[in-house]
Amino acid sequence: MTVTPSGVLLRIPVIRGYPGEPFRERLTTYLEERNASPKGPGTLVVEGDMVWCVCEVAPGKDSRDNAALTASALVAQVERLGPKILNLR
């Protein structure tokens, strides 16, 4: 969890690839399609050899509570999508 000027940024690792080896096109295509759909919180982002599930919670008086709820939802999403992403890797 990182506090930013625009809110709280949550980042959960999904999968680490092999160092120096790009992810397969079928995985990146799936991530793009998944991000374009309105399913679940967060966005799946590839940074180097890691896929992250990232979500920003807007600031406010309940931002810590919202961040905790969103983090739980992100963890559930990663648990659900992790096996599919592993198979596409």
Backbone bond lengths (Angstrom), bond angles and torsions (degrees), N, CA, C in turn:
res aa  C-N    CA-C-N  psi(-1)  N-CA   C-N-CA  omega(-1)  CA-C   N-CA-C  phi
1 M - - - 1.441 - - 1.525 107.70 -
2 T 1.324 115.49 131.31 1.453 121.69 179.00 1.517 108.62 -128.55
3 V 1.317 117.65 130.81 1.455 121.25 176.56 1.522 107.47 -85.89
4 T 1.337 115.85 126.94 1.458 122.34 179.45 1.529 108.32 -121.27
5 P 1.337 118.00 167.93 1.466 119.35 177.29 1.533 112.84 -60.74
6 S 1.328 116.77 -25.98 1.468 119.46 -178.30 1.526 113.23 -99.13
7 G 1.325 118.20 7.06 1.455 120.14 177.34 1.519 112.67 144.16
8 V 1.318 114.87 -149.55 1.455 122.23 178.77 1.521 108.01 -113.76
9 L 1.326 117.04 125.27 1.461 122.39 -179.20 1.525 108.78 -99.49
10 L 1.325 115.42 121.99 1.464 121.71 178.28 1.522 108.40 -106.00
11 R 1.328 116.98 133.34 1.469 122.22 179.07 1.526 108.23 -134.97
12 I 1.329 115.67 121.66 1.458 120.91 178.80 1.520 108.01 -120.79
13 P 1.338 118.64 126.70 1.462 119.93 177.92 1.522 110.72 -68.89
14 V 1.329 116.03 138.72 1.464 121.59 179.35 1.520 109.75 -104.79
15 I 1.329 116.51 -51.92 1.462 120.61 -178.17 1.528 109.48 -157.09
16 R 1.314 115.38 144.59 1.459 120.99 174.23 1.515 107.38 -107.95
17 G 1.325 115.06 131.74 1.448 120.73 178.16 1.521 110.59 -87.21
18 Y 1.310 115.12 -172.41 1.457 120.13 177.23 1.524 108.84 -80.81
19 P 1.327 118.56 132.98 1.468 121.24 -178.26 1.527 111.81 -55.32
20 G 1.327 115.44 131.64 1.454 121.47 177.41 1.514 114.87 76.92
21 E 1.314 118.50 -0.35 1.464 121.95 -179.08 1.532 108.98 -114.46
22 P 1.334 117.20 120.41 1.465 118.84 -178.08 1.530 111.30 -68.35
23 F 1.333 114.58 156.20 1.459 119.30 175.89 1.528 109.24 -70.37
24 R 1.317 116.21 152.95 1.461 121.19 179.33 1.522 110.90 -64.75
25 E 1.319 114.49 153.50 1.461 120.59 -179.38 1.527 111.62 -61.15
26 R 1.318 117.05 -34.91 1.466 118.63 -178.72 1.524 111.08 -65.10
27 L 1.331 118.04 -31.78 1.455 120.27 176.96 1.527 110.62 -72.48
28 T 1.313 117.22 -46.53 1.468 119.10 -179.12 1.529 110.87 -64.49
29 T 1.337 117.57 -35.42 1.462 120.91 176.23 1.525 110.26 -63.97
30 Y 1.336 116.83 -43.68 1.470 120.79 177.90 1.530 110.44 -61.05
31 L 1.333 117.68 -44.09 1.458 120.71 -179.63 1.525 111.28 -62.32
32 E 1.324 117.14 -41.31 1.469 120.81 178.24 1.521 110.96 -63.27
33 E 1.335 116.69 -44.01 1.469 120.45 179.39 1.524 110.60 -65.79
34 R 1.311 117.12 -41.15 1.471 121.62 -179.81 1.516 110.62 -64.74
35 N 1.325 117.22 -40.77 1.458 120.93 179.20 1.528 111.98 -68.43
36 A 1.330 117.18 -29.02 1.467 121.05 179.29 1.527 112.19 -76.07
37 S 1.319 117.26 -18.57 1.462 120.75 179.94 1.531 109.57 -87.32
38 P 1.325 117.36 157.80 1.465 120.11 -179.76 1.528 113.70 -85.39
39 K 1.320 118.44 18.80 1.458 122.01 -175.75 1.528 111.55 -77.73
40 G 1.306 115.04 128.97 1.457 121.91 169.94 1.504 115.59 60.75
41 P 1.316 115.14 166.76 1.465 119.81 177.88 1.515 110.67 -78.71
42 G 1.293 115.39 158.02 1.451 120.59 171.60 1.508 115.34 85.19
43 T 1.311 112.94 168.55 1.456 123.68 178.98 1.515 107.42 -127.32
44 L 1.317 116.81 140.77 1.464 121.83 177.38 1.524 108.03 -91.66
45 V 1.330 115.97 121.27 1.455 122.25 -172.25 1.527 109.98 -124.84
46 V 1.332 116.40 134.97 1.466 121.29 174.60 1.523 107.78 -97.03
47 E 1.332 115.45 124.19 1.467 121.98 174.22 1.514 107.17 -130.39
48 G 1.318 115.99 107.62 1.455 120.31 -178.21 1.513 111.02 63.68
49 D 1.331 117.04 -121.67 1.461 120.53 -178.92 1.539 111.83 -101.76
50 M 1.340 116.65 23.30 1.464 121.02 -176.66 1.526 110.50 -129.63
51 V 1.341 115.41 140.47 1.463 121.42 169.73 1.519 106.53 -105.26
52 W 1.331 116.03 128.26 1.456 122.95 -178.81 1.521 109.97 -116.59
53 C 1.308 116.14 151.12 1.457 122.46 168.35 1.521 104.99 -105.15
54 V 1.332 116.81 118.27 1.459 122.54 -171.08 1.523 109.71 -122.66
55 C 1.324 116.29 138.45 1.460 121.17 177.70 1.517 108.26 -149.97
56 E 1.343 115.97 141.50 1.453 120.03 176.87 1.519 109.07 -112.91
57 V 1.323 115.44 132.66 1.460 122.70 178.10 1.516 107.22 -104.98
58 A 1.333 116.45 126.94 1.460 121.54 -177.65 1.522 111.20 -63.71
59 P 1.335 116.11 150.45 1.461 119.13 178.97 1.526 110.88 -69.93
60 G 1.290 115.45 159.75 1.456 120.82 178.24 1.506 109.40 161.86
61 K 1.317 115.40 178.07 1.461 118.47 -176.14 1.522 112.10 -66.75
62 D 1.343 117.94 -25.39 1.462 121.68 179.92 1.527 112.41 -105.80
63 S 1.336 117.37 19.83 1.467 119.04 -173.19 1.530 112.79 -62.99
64 R 1.312 118.42 -34.96 1.479 119.34 178.79 1.524 110.36 -67.87
65 D 1.319 117.49 -42.72 1.467 120.27 176.97 1.522 110.58 -64.24
66 N 1.333 116.87 -43.20 1.466 120.57 177.87 1.521 111.17 -63.85
67 A 1.333 116.44 -38.00 1.462 120.20 178.43 1.525 110.19 -64.31
68 A 1.331 117.55 -40.30 1.468 120.68 179.23 1.528 110.84 -65.13
69 L 1.327 116.97 -42.97 1.466 120.33 178.41 1.527 110.88 -65.82
70 T 1.325 116.30 -42.46 1.462 120.35 179.23 1.522 110.73 -65.34
71 A 1.329 117.40 -39.58 1.467 120.75 178.34 1.516 110.43 -61.22
72 S 1.315 117.68 -41.23 1.469 120.88 177.04 1.519 110.79 -62.27
73 A 1.326 116.62 -41.78 1.461 120.46 178.71 1.524 111.28 -66.20
74 L 1.340 117.15 -37.89 1.470 120.51 177.91 1.519 111.19 -65.45
75 V 1.323 116.71 -42.08 1.469 120.37 178.87 1.526 109.83 -61.62
76 A 1.324 117.10 -43.76 1.468 120.43 178.44 1.519 110.81 -61.95
77 Q 1.327 116.43 -40.27 1.467 120.03 179.12 1.521 111.08 -65.09
78 V 1.324 117.32 -43.47 1.469 121.09 179.35 1.525 110.10 -63.07
79 E 1.325 117.01 -41.12 1.468 120.14 177.90 1.520 111.20 -62.85
80 R 1.319 116.90 -36.26 1.465 121.11 -179.12 1.534 111.66 -76.01
81 L 1.332 116.84 -41.44 1.466 120.60 -175.44 1.523 113.89 -87.89
82 G 1.317 117.24 -20.81 1.462 121.32 -176.80 1.524 114.53 -51.32
83 P 1.337 118.71 -50.43 1.472 119.05 -179.79 1.532 112.92 -60.33
84 K 1.333 117.11 -39.25 1.471 119.83 179.47 1.528 110.08 -65.77
85 I 1.320 116.38 -42.91 1.459 120.46 179.66 1.525 110.60 -64.82
86 L 1.323 117.49 -38.98 1.468 120.04 176.17 1.519 111.65 -60.73
87 N 1.316 117.21 -40.52 1.466 120.97 179.51 1.518 112.02 -68.27
88 L 1.324 117.83 -30.61 1.471 120.91 -179.83 1.512 112.71 -83.52
89 R 1.302 117.01 -15.75 1.472 121.87 -177.39 1.492 108.95 -63.69
